[in-house]
């Protein structure tokens, strides 16, 4: 086992709780911003209802993707110093700034999407990743 592997001890309960908390937060966030989000995407609820996609598929993708994000934040939090809620917050925020905001800004610029949509989607992930970082950073494995 390498030094890095011995330093990372995933707390799967913390990751699961952080995933669930972020998933619930996402539901609340997009409920609040539903109409602005629909306007930004140029879609309607009717479009989604008649798209032919399984209605549960996006929820499964969201939960699994969020679990992967939580696992990554947990790993990087531990590898960058003492595992604390504050370090988790910092890791979540810096990962958002370095990867989410930058990649989405590039995509939105090329796709000519409204800044309001970037604000809704990016804002959710900033707060969601901070929430995840708080939980996985503050909940030390015993």
HELIX and SHEET records of a PDB file:
HELIX    1   1 UNK A    3  UNK A    7  1                                   5    
HELIX    2   2 UNK A   12  UNK A   32  1                                  21    
HELIX    3   3 UNK A   34  UNK A   41  1                                   8    
HELIX    4   4 UNK A   45  UNK A   49  1                                   5    
HELIX    5   5 UNK A   57  UNK A   79  1                                  23    
HELIX    6   6 UNK A   85  UNK A   95  1                                  11    
HELIX    7   7 UNK A   96  UNK A  101  3                                   6    
HELIX    8   8 UNK A  102  UNK A  111  1                                  10    
HELIX    9   9 UNK A  115  UNK A  138  1                                  24    
END                                                                             
